[in-house]
Each structure stands twice: as structure tokens, then as C-alpha cells.
Amino acid sequence: PSDDEMVDIATALERNTTLKHLNIDLTNLTMNGKDPILLLLCDTKNITATYNSNHTLGVLGYEMRDSKISSYLKLNKKYSDKRLVAA
């Protein structure tokens, strides 16, 4: 997807509680496309935003080279209870 499409995907996944795997090609994303994903996975504005982040998604794409996104996804896969991810 393009950066703009990734913004739309991130918005659509904000309230996701079931989708754990989304296989899409993320190799051509710039920070404009990655930033919405980072906020989706771990919004650090405040503790409530972090708690309410999407902690269900554990796999995103197949060419993930962004270490921050990868670390958030690993946390989601490791901890099924979002209270532990947000701690």
C-alpha cells in the first residue's frame, strides 16, 4: 500500500480486537506511512492512549525492517492481555 492507504488501514484497525495477522507489503513505506502504524500499536501520548492502543495485531507485513514496529508486534504476540503490554 501507499503511505495514504496505510493511514486508512491504521484508522480501520484502531478498534480491532480480532485480527492478529495482516500480510501486506510494507517495503516502500516512508515515515508518513509508518507513523500511523506506530501510533496504532503503541500511542505514547499518555497511559490511557497506550492502554487503548491496538494490542491484538501481532503480524504485519512480511518485509518488516522497522525495529520499533517489529518490537511492538512482538510484544503483542507475547502478551495477550493488553494490560501487560501497556505496563
Secondary structure, DSSP 8 states (H G I E B T S, - for coil): --HHHHHHHHHHTTT-SS--EE----TT--HHHHHHHHHHH---SSHHHHHTS--S--EE-S----HHHHHHHHHHHH-SSHHHH--
